[in-house]
């Protein structure tokens, strides 16, 4: 019997309690439990995480690099979304 | 269209930006990466064997625990790198097939036998030391997934080199027999370690595109020199002698000059005629075949349960 490729899972780690989850890499596993256990062995051998998320790679939806400029364009001309856009007196404290 | 793509691609590289899996890339760039990263992955996996050979005979429980942890790291490094290679559109099974049929290479250093415990010291100190020089440079490689794998690997690898140097330093400060063993290990591993950086720049088939595309950031010869300069001082410190009568500090270049590498030996081992080429691949084939029923059972279990494939 020829070898079947095992499904690929993406691994996200929370480095410490309260922090955002970050992508760590991926791995092969047949089911959720194995994916979590493999993620622990592969990505947290030195206490890199307090919690792990795994999700099948095929379930990740990504924007495409070719459309990068048009996709993110709406944010391009809205400088008023930054605090430095507004001029206020230096005497005003706590802003 | 493709000409435009190629210009945009090279502009990105020149600006120091990373290339990601979904970005357009020249076919030759993709092929070069698959070859280089998979060779790197296979080296980590085959590299478990020479050290695995000494786990049952480690001289203390501490030494055994450390060696097991190191070999486990190497399995991990192989997996990070296989993952990076898979982002280029090749499957794990194809990669394993290429390794087992000899289509893909791995670092020739792992075709040398590990004869004594001092070899565990020499491998950690020299082989991992040479690998670190190469990998530190590759953290800046242009392909995102490869670069990220290198960052992770470098963080873990420095323990490997220190554990090797600790073994060498203990043995060279030990009994006369231990000192002799340490020197003998250095004698056998020194030249193969220098060969790890690959052919001289003048003979390297892959260097020019690799530098233009920033897959490689420094040449084989530059990295080799960096390794020699670092290692000579480390050897001095523990009273071991590098087996090269031509090794000499050059005050003009501010580097160590060293003797001629035996390239004939290098190519012999690359082409399959080293001491252990056959046994390394046979072990891999057997281990993979013995794991076949486990993979099948895990897939069957997954199919029968809710969260399955």
Interface residues (C-beta under 8 A of the other chain):
Chain A: X1 X3 X4 X5 X6 X7 X8 X25 X26 X27 X28 X30 X31 X32 X33 X34 X41 X42 X45 X46 X62 X64 X65 X66
Chain B: X20 X22 X23 X24 X69 X72 X73 X76 X79 X80 X83 X86 X91 X92 X93 X148 X149 X152 X156 X292 X295 X296 X298 X299 X301 X302 X305 X307 X308 X309
